[in-house]
Amino acid sequence: MKKMLFAIVAVFFIACGGDKLVKFEYEKGNKELFEKANNLIKEKYPNYNLYSWKSLENISSIQEAKYKMNTIEDSISNQEYCENNEEHYCNYILLEKNRRYRLIEVKCDKAYSNKNAFGVKIKSPDKDKCEIMEIPILQK
């Protein structure tokens, strides 16, 4: 009972008194790759909460948060670097655990098959492939 009461108070504190974090949700791109990326993130970072990179704006404990946001916005606007369509999924995700934050970039590519000039079907060597890279951030 005490643990449950403590958990409720902690959630209330985080929701009301803590940083205003934007929930991480599917926006655009390949939904299948989005789900695959989320599963990989949950495997690699168990017990972390996932938030949108846009939450950086509201976290005072991250140094140079505005600079990171601008960098991410530039990256997302550069469609050659960070594509979101049926073949690719790319996003930046803020992870939180015990008020400590990590910023990651995830990129996934769908396996493809094309026909070459001779009509021979060529498949990519990999199945759907995802990469997760951590972006260093400093906390005060």
Backbone as JSON Lines, residues from 0, in Angstrom:
{"i":0,"aa":"M","n":[0.82,-1.19,0.0],"ca":[0.0,0.0,0.0],"c":[0.87,1.26,0.0]}
{"i":1,"aa":"K","n":[1.93,1.25,0.82],"ca":[2.82,2.4,0.87],"c":[3.51,2.62,-0.47]}
{"i":2,"aa":"K","n":[3.92,1.5,-1.11],"ca":[4.58,1.61,-2.41],"c":[3.65,2.21,-3.45]}
{"i":3,"aa":"M","n":[2.39,1.78,-3.42],"ca":[1.43,2.29,-4.37],"c":[1.19,3.79,-4.14]}
{"i":4,"aa":"L","n":[1.07,4.19,-2.9],"ca":[0.88,5.6,-2.57],"c":[2.1,6.41,-3.0]}
{"i":5,"aa":"F","n":[3.28,5.9,-2.76],"ca":[4.51,6.57,-3.17],"c":[4.55,6.72,-4.69]}
{"i":6,"aa":"A","n":[4.17,5.67,-5.42],"ca":[4.17,5.72,-6.89],"c":[3.21,6.78,-7.39]}
{"i":7,"aa":"I","n":[2.03,6.87,-6.77],"ca":[1.04,7.87,-7.19],"c":[1.58,9.27,-6.95]}
{"i":8,"aa":"V","n":[2.19,9.49,-5.79],"ca":[2.76,10.8,-5.47],"c":[3.89,11.13,-6.45]}
{"i":9,"aa":"A","n":[4.73,10.15,-6.76],"ca":[5.85,10.37,-7.68],"c":[5.33,10.73,-9.07]}
{"i":10,"aa":"V","n":[4.33,10.0,-9.55],"ca":[3.75,10.3,-10.87],"c":[3.14,11.7,-10.86]}
{"i":11,"aa":"F","n":[2.45,12.04,-9.8],"ca":[1.85,13.37,-9.69],"c":[2.93,14.44,-9.72]}
{"i":12,"aa":"F","n":[4.03,14.24,-9.0],"ca":[5.12,15.2,-8.99],"c":[5.71,15.38,-10.38]}
{"i":13,"aa":"I","n":[5.96,14.27,-11.06],"ca":[6.56,14.34,-12.39],"c":[5.59,15.01,-13.36]}
{"i":14,"aa":"A","n":[4.3,14.66,-13.28],"ca":[3.31,15.22,-14.2],"c":[3.08,16.7,-13.95]}
{"i":15,"aa":"C","n":[3.08,17.12,-12.69],"ca":[2.74,18.5,-12.38],"c":[3.96,19.38,-12.14]}
{"i":16,"aa":"G","n":[4.94,18.86,-11.45],"ca":[6.04,19.71,-11.04],"c":[7.3,19.52,-11.85]}
{"i":17,"aa":"G","n":[7.36,18.49,-12.63],"ca":[8.57,18.19,-13.38],"c":[8.58,18.87,-14.73]}
{"i":18,"aa":"D","n":[9.51,18.48,-15.55],"ca":[9.61,19.01,-16.9],"c":[8.39,18.58,-17.71]}
{"i":19,"aa":"K","n":[7.97,19.43,-18.62],"ca":[6.83,19.11,-19.48],"c":[7.35,18.35,-20.69]}
{"i":20,"aa":"L","n":[7.15,17.05,-20.67],"ca":[7.68,16.2,-21.71],"c":[6.58,15.83,-22.7]}
{"i":21,"aa":"V","n":[6.96,15.78,-23.97],"ca":[6.03,15.46,-25.05],"c":[6.1,13.96,-25.3]}
{"i":22,"aa":"K","n":[4.95,13.29,-25.19],"ca":[4.89,11.85,-25.37],"c":[5.36,11.47,-26.78]}
{"i":23,"aa":"F","n":[6.12,10.41,-26.87],"ca":[6.62,9.93,-28.16],"c":[5.54,9.08,-28.83]}
{"i":24,"aa":"E","n":[5.16,9.48,-30.02],"ca":[4.14,8.77,-30.78],"c":[4.53,8.7,-32.25]}
{"i":25,"aa":"Y","n":[3.87,7.79,-32.95],"ca":[4.06,7.65,-34.38],"c":[3.58,8.92,-35.08]}
{"i":26,"aa":"E","n":[4.4,9.45,-35.98],"ca":[4.02,10.65,-36.73],"c":[3.88,10.35,-38.22]}
{"i":27,"aa":"K","n":[4.97,9.85,-38.81],"ca":[4.92,9.55,-40.24],"c":[6.01,8.56,-40.58]}
{"i":28,"aa":"G","n":[5.94,8.05,-41.8],"ca":[6.91,7.05,-42.23],"c":[6.29,5.67,-42.19]}
{"i":29,"aa":"N","n":[7.12,4.67,-42.28],"ca":[6.68,3.28,-42.31],"c":[6.34,2.83,-40.89]}
{"i":30,"aa":"K","n":[5.07,2.52,-40.65],"ca":[4.59,2.13,-39.31],"c":[5.28,0.85,-38.82]}
{"i":31,"aa":"E","n":[5.52,-0.07,-39.75],"ca":[6.2,-1.33,-39.41],"c":[7.61,-1.06,-38.9]}
{"i":32,"aa":"L","n":[8.34,-0.19,-39.6],"ca":[9.7,0.16,-39.18],"c":[9.68,0.94,-37.86]}
{"i":33,"aa":"F","n":[8.68,1.78,-37.68],"ca":[8.51,2.51,-36.42],"c":[8.39,1.53,-35.26]}
{"i":34,"aa":"E","n":[7.54,0.52,-35.42],"ca":[7.34,-0.46,-34.36],"c":[8.59,-1.31,-34.12]}
{"i":35,"aa":"K","n":[9.28,-1.66,-35.2],"ca":[10.53,-2.42,-35.06],"c":[11.56,-1.58,-34.28]}
{"i":36,"aa":"A","n":[11.66,-0.31,-34.62],"ca":[12.59,0.58,-33.92],"c":[12.24,0.67,-32.44]}
{"i":37,"aa":"N","n":[10.96,0.83,-32.13],"ca":[10.54,0.91,-30.72],"c":[10.89,-0.35,-29.96]}
{"i":38,"aa":"N","n":[10.69,-1.49,-30.56],"ca":[11.03,-2.76,-29.89],"c":[12.53,-2.85,-29.63]}
{"i":39,"aa":"L","n":[13.33,-2.43,-30.6],"ca":[14.79,-2.45,-30.41],"c":[15.22,-1.48,-29.3]}
{"i":40,"aa":"I","n":[14.58,-0.32,-29.26],"ca":[14.91,0.66,-28.23],"c":[14.56,0.1,-26.85]}
{"i":41,"aa":"K","n":[13.39,-0.52,-26.73],"ca":[12.98,-1.08,-25.45],"c":[13.88,-2.23,-25.02]}
{"i":42,"aa":"E","n":[14.44,-2.96,-25.99],"ca":[15.4,-4.02,-25.68],"c":[16.71,-3.43,-25.18]}
{"i":43,"aa":"K","n":[17.2,-2.43,-25.89],"ca":[18.51,-1.85,-25.58],"c":[18.47,-0.95,-24.35]}
{"i":44,"aa":"Y","n":[17.32,-0.3,-24.13],"ca":[17.17,0.62,-23.01],"c":[15.93,0.24,-22.19]}
{"i":45,"aa":"P","n":[16.01,-0.88,-21.47],"ca":[14.84,-1.32,-20.69],"c":[14.51,-0.31,-19.58]}
{"i":46,"aa":"N","n":[13.24,-0.2,-19.29],"ca":[12.73,0.67,-18.22],"c":[12.93,2.16,-18.47]}
{"i":47,"aa":"Y","n":[13.22,2.55,-19.69],"ca":[13.29,3.97,-20.03],"c":[11.94,4.4,-20.58]}
{"i":48,"aa":"N","n":[11.56,5.63,-20.32],"ca":[10.37,6.22,-20.9],"c":[10.78,6.93,-22.19]}
{"i":49,"aa":"L","n":[9.96,6.82,-23.22],"ca":[10.27,7.41,-24.52],"c":[9.48,8.7,-24.7]}
{"i":50,"aa":"Y","n":[10.19,9.76,-25.08],"ca":[9.57,11.06,-25.33],"c":[10.06,11.61,-26.65]}
{"i":51,"aa":"S","n":[9.28,12.51,-27.21],"ca":[9.67,13.18,-28.44],"c":[10.89,14.05,-28.19]}
{"i":52,"aa":"W","n":[11.71,14.19,-29.21],"ca":[12.88,15.06,-29.11],"c":[12.45,16.5,-28.85]}
{"i":53,"aa":"K","n":[11.21,16.84,-29.17],"ca":[10.7,18.19,-28.96],"c":[10.64,18.54,-27.47]}
{"i":54,"aa":"S","n":[10.72,17.53,-26.62],"ca":[10.73,17.75,-25.17],"c":[11.98,18.48,-24.72]}
{"i":55,"aa":"L","n":[13.02,18.47,-25.53],"ca":[14.27,19.16,-25.16],"c":[14.01,20.61,-24.79]}
{"i":56,"aa":"E","n":[13.04,21.2,-25.45],"ca":[12.71,22.6,-25.22],"c":[12.31,22.87,-23.77]}
{"i":57,"aa":"N","n":[11.75,21.84,-23.11],"ca":[11.19,22.02,-21.78],"c":[12.06,21.47,-20.65]}
{"i":58,"aa":"I","n":[13.26,21.02,-20.96],"ca":[14.1,20.41,-19.92],"c":[15.25,21.36,-19.59]}
{"i":59,"aa":"S","n":[15.15,21.93,-18.43],"ca":[16.15,22.92,-18.03],"c":[17.47,22.29,-17.59]}
{"i":60,"aa":"S","n":[17.45,21.0,-17.28],"ca":[18.66,20.35,-16.77],"c":[19.61,19.9,-17.89]}
{"i":61,"aa":"I","n":[19.19,20.02,-19.14],"ca":[20.08,19.63,-20.25],"c":[20.77,20.87,-20.78]}
{"i":62,"aa":"Q","n":[22.1,20.83,-20.78],"ca":[22.87,21.95,-21.28],"c":[22.77,22.02,-22.8]}
{"i":63,"aa":"E","n":[22.65,23.21,-23.3],"ca":[22.57,23.48,-24.74],"c":[21.41,22.73,-25.41]}
{"i":64,"aa":"A","n":[20.3,22.64,-24.71],"ca":[19.12,21.94,-25.25],"c":[18.62,22.62,-26.52]}
{"i":65,"aa":"K","n":[18.61,23.94,-26.54],"ca":[18.13,24.68,-27.72],"c":[19.01,24.39,-28.93]}
{"i":66,"aa":"Y","n":[20.32,24.33,-28.72],"ca":[21.25,24.0,-29.81],"c":[20.96,22.6,-30.36]}
{"i":67,"aa":"K","n":[20.75,21.63,-29.46],"ca":[20.43,20.26,-29.89],"c":[19.14,20.24,-30.7]}
{"i":68,"aa":"M","n":[18.14,20.99,-30.24],"ca":[16.86,21.05,-30.97],"c":[17.06,21.59,-32.37]}
{"i":69,"aa":"N","n":[17.83,22.67,-32.5],"ca":[18.08,23.26,-33.82],"c":[18.81,22.29,-34.73]}
{"i":70,"aa":"T","n":[19.77,21.56,-34.17],"ca":[20.51,20.57,-34.95],"c":[19.59,19.47,-35.45]}
{"i":71,"aa":"I","n":[18.7,19.0,-34.59],"ca":[17.76,17.95,-34.97],"c":[16.79,18.47,-36.03]}
{"i":72,"aa":"E","n":[16.28,19.67,-35.85],"ca":[15.36,20.25,-36.84],"c":[16.03,20.35,-38.2]}
{"i":73,"aa":"D","n":[17.3,20.76,-38.23],"ca":[18.04,20.83,-39.5],"c":[18.17,19.45,-40.12]}
{"i":74,"aa":"S","n":[18.48,18.48,-39.3],"ca":[18.64,17.11,-39.79],"c":[17.35,16.57,-40.38]}
{"i":75,"aa":"I","n":[16.24,16.81,-39.69],"ca":[14.95,16.31,-40.16],"c":[14.52,17.02,-41.44]}
{"i":76,"aa":"S","n":[14.83,18.3,-41.54],"ca":[14.45,19.03,-42.76],"c":[15.3,18.61,-43.96]}
{"i":77,"aa":"N","n":[16.47,18.03,-43.71],"ca":[17.32,17.53,-44.79],"c":[16.84,16.12,-45.15]}
{"i":78,"aa":"Q","n":[15.94,16.02,-46.11],"ca":[15.3,14.75,-46.45],"c":[16.28,13.68,-46.9]}
{"i":79,"aa":"E","n":[17.44,14.06,-47.39],"ca":[18.41,13.05,-47.81],"c":[19.04,12.36,-46.61]}
{"i":80,"aa":"Y","n":[19.11,13.05,-45.48],"ca":[19.73,12.47,-44.29],"c":[18.72,11.71,-43.44]}
{"i":81,"aa":"C","n":[17.55,12.29,-43.24],"ca":[16.56,11.7,-42.35],"c":[15.24,11.57,-43.1]}
{"i":82,"aa":"E","n":[15.08,10.44,-43.77],"ca":[13.88,10.21,-44.58],"c":[12.82,9.46,-43.78]}
{"i":83,"aa":"N","n":[11.57,9.83,-44.0],"ca":[10.43,9.11,-43.43],"c":[9.44,8.87,-44.56]}
{"i":84,"aa":"N","n":[9.47,7.66,-45.07],"ca":[8.54,7.26,-46.12],"c":[8.31,5.76,-45.99]}
{"i":85,"aa":"E","n":[7.82,5.12,-47.0],"ca":[7.52,3.68,-46.91],"c":[8.78,2.81,-46.85]}
{"i":86,"aa":"E","n":[9.9,3.34,-47.29],"ca":[11.14,2.57,-47.31],"c":[12.07,2.87,-46.14]}
{"i":87,"aa":"H","n":[11.87,4.03,-45.5],"ca":[12.79,4.48,-44.45],"c":[12.02,5.05,-43.26]}
{"i":88,"aa":"Y","n":[12.64,4.91,-42.09],"ca":[12.12,5.56,-40.89],"c":[13.3,6.16,-40.15]}
{"i":89,"aa":"C","n":[13.16,7.41,-39.76],"ca":[14.22,8.1,-39.04],"c":[13.58,8.99,-37.99]}
{"i":90,"aa":"N","n":[14.14,8.98,-36.78],"ca":[13.61,9.85,-35.75],"c":[14.63,10.03,-34.64]}
{"i":91,"aa":"Y","n":[14.39,11.03,-33.83],"ca":[15.19,11.3,-32.64],"c":[14.27,11.12,-31.44]}
{"i":92,"aa":"I","n":[14.78,10.46,-30.42],"ca":[13.94,10.11,-29.28],"c":[14.69,10.45,-28.0]}
{"i":93,"aa":"L","n":[13.97,11.07,-27.09],"ca":[14.51,11.39,-25.79],"c":[14.1,10.29,-24.83]}
{"i":94,"aa":"L","n":[15.07,9.7,-24.16],"ca":[14.8,8.65,-23.18],"c":[14.98,9.22,-21.79]}
{"i":95,"aa":"E","n":[14.12,8.77,-20.87],"ca":[14.2,9.25,-19.49],"c":[14.06,8.08,-18.53]}
{"i":96,"aa":"K","n":[14.92,8.09,-17.53],"ca":[14.85,7.11,-16.46],"c":[15.41,7.78,-15.22]}
{"i":97,"aa":"N","n":[14.58,7.87,-14.18],"ca":[14.98,8.49,-12.92],"c":[15.5,9.92,-13.12]}
{"i":98,"aa":"R","n":[14.81,10.68,-13.97],"ca":[15.15,12.09,-14.24],"c":[16.51,12.26,-14.91]}
{"i":99,"aa":"R","n":[17.05,11.19,-15.46],"ca":[18.28,11.23,-16.26],"c":[17.86,11.0,-17.71]}
{"i":100,"aa":"Y","n":[18.49,11.72,-18.61],"ca":[18.06,11.7,-20.0],"c":[19.15,11.19,-20.94]}
{"i":101,"aa":"R","n":[18.68,10.57,-22.0],"ca":[19.55,10.16,-23.11],"c":[18.83,10.56,-24.39]}
{"i":102,"aa":"L","n":[19.61,10.93,-25.38],"ca":[19.05,11.29,-26.68],"c":[19.6,10.3,-27.7]}
{"i":103,"aa":"I","n":[18.7,9.71,-28.47],"ca":[19.13,8.75,-29.48],"c":[18.55,9.11,-30.84]}
{"i":104,"aa":"E","n":[19.25,8.63,-31.84],"ca":[18.77,8.73,-33.22],"c":[18.55,7.31,-33.71]}
{"i":105,"aa":"V","n":[17.42,7.08,-34.33],"ca":[17.13,5.75,-34.86],"c":[16.86,5.89,-36.36]}
{"i":106,"aa":"K","n":[17.47,4.99,-37.12],"ca":[17.26,4.95,-38.57],"c":[16.98,3.51,-38.96]}
{"i":107,"aa":"C","n":[15.92,3.32,-39.73],"ca":[15.57,1.98,-40.21],"c":[15.35,2.03,-41.71]}
{"i":108,"aa":"D","n":[15.79,0.98,-42.37],"ca":[15.59,0.83,-43.81],"c":[14.88,-0.48,-44.08]}
{"i":109,"aa":"K","n":[13.91,-0.44,-44.94],"ca":[13.16,-1.64,-45.31],"c":[13.99,-2.45,-46.3]}
{"i":110,"aa":"A","n":[13.92,-3.77,-46.15],"ca":[14.57,-4.63,-47.13],"c":[13.93,-4.35,-48.49]}
{"i":111,"aa":"Y","n":[14.71,-4.44,-49.53],"ca":[14.18,-4.11,-50.84],"c":[14.45,-5.22,-51.83]}
{"i":112,"aa":"S","n":[13.69,-5.2,-52.88],"ca":[13.99,-6.07,-54.02],"c":[13.68,-5.27,-55.28]}
{"i":113,"aa":"N","n":[14.63,-5.26,-56.17],"ca":[14.51,-4.54,-57.44],"c":[14.88,-5.47,-58.58]}
{"i":114,"aa":"K","n":[14.51,-5.07,-59.77],"ca":[14.98,-5.77,-60.95],"c":[16.07,-4.93,-61.58]}
{"i":115,"aa":"N","n":[17.16,-5.61,-61.95],"ca":[18.23,-4.88,-62.61],"c":[17.89,-4.69,-64.09]}
{"i":116,"aa":"A","n":[18.81,-4.14,-64.85],"ca":[18.57,-3.84,-66.27],"c":[18.26,-5.09,-67.09]}
{"i":117,"aa":"F","n":[18.66,-6.26,-66.6],"ca":[18.43,-7.51,-67.34],"c":[17.16,-8.22,-66.87]}
{"i":118,"aa":"G","n":[16.42,-7.59,-65.93],"ca":[15.19,-8.18,-65.44],"c":[15.38,-9.19,-64.32]}
{"i":119,"aa":"V","n":[16.61,-9.3,-63.81],"ca":[16.89,-10.23,-62.71],"c":[16.54,-9.54,-61.39]}
{"i":120,"aa":"K","n":[15.79,-10.25,-60.56],"ca":[15.37,-9.68,-59.28],"c":[16.54,-9.69,-58.3]}
{"i":121,"aa":"I","n":[16.81,-8.54,-57.7],"ca":[17.91,-8.39,-56.73],"c":[17.3,-8.01,-55.39]}
{"i":122,"aa":"K","n":[17.67,-8.76,-54.35],"ca":[17.18,-8.47,-53.0],"c":[18.32,-7.91,-52.17]}
{"i":123,"aa":"S","n":[17.96,-7.06,-51.21],"ca":[18.97,-6.56,-50.31],"c":[19.41,-7.71,-49.4]}
{"i":124,"aa":"P","n":[20.66,-7.71,-48.98],"ca":[21.16,-8.81,-48.16],"c":[20.54,-8.85,-46.77]}
{"i":125,"aa":"D","n":[20.05,-7.73,-46.29],"ca":[19.5,-7.67,-44.95],"c":[17.98,-7.69,-44.99]}
{"i":126,"aa":"K","n":[17.41,-8.12,-43.88],"ca":[15.99,-7.88,-43.67],"c":[15.89,-6.43,-43.25]}
{"i":127,"aa":"D","n":[14.72,-6.0,-42.79],"ca":[14.59,-4.63,-42.32],"c":[15.71,-4.36,-41.32]}
{"i":128,"aa":"K","n":[16.43,-3.28,-41.54],"ca":[17.62,-3.01,-40.75],"c":[17.45,-1.7,-39.98]}
{"i":129,"aa":"C","n":[17.76,-1.72,-38.69],"ca":[17.68,-0.53,-37.85],"c":[19.0,-0.27,-37.15]}
{"i":130,"aa":"E","n":[19.32,1.0,-37.03],"ca":[20.51,1.42,-36.29],"c":[20.07,2.4,-35.21]}
{"i":131,"aa":"I","n":[20.64,2.25,-34.04],"ca":[20.36,3.19,-32.95],"c":[21.69,3.79,-32.54]}
{"i":132,"aa":"M","n":[21.75,5.12,-32.57],"ca":[22.97,5.83,-32.17],"c":[22.65,6.79,-31.04]}
{"i":133,"aa":"E","n":[23.48,6.78,-30.03],"ca":[23.27,7.7,-28.91],"c":[23.97,9.02,-29.23]}
{"i":134,"aa":"I","n":[23.28,10.12,-28.94],"ca":[23.81,11.46,-29.15],"c":[24.17,12.0,-27.76]}
{"i":135,"aa":"P","n":[25.42,12.37,-27.57],"ca":[25.83,12.83,-26.23],"c":[25.1,14.11,-25.81]}
{"i":136,"aa":"I","n":[24.62,14.13,-24.59],"ca":[24.05,15.34,-24.0],"c":[24.6,15.49,-22.6]}
{"i":137,"aa":"L","n":[24.7,16.72,-22.16],"ca":[25.19,17.0,-20.8],"c":[24.04,17.49,-19.95]}
{"i":138,"aa":"Q","n":[23.97,16.98,-18.74],"ca":[22.97,17.43,-17.79],"c":[23.63,18.21,-16.68]}
{"i":139,"aa":"K","n":[22.93,19.21,-16.21],"ca":[23.44,20.04,-15.1],"c":[23.32,19.28,-13.8]}
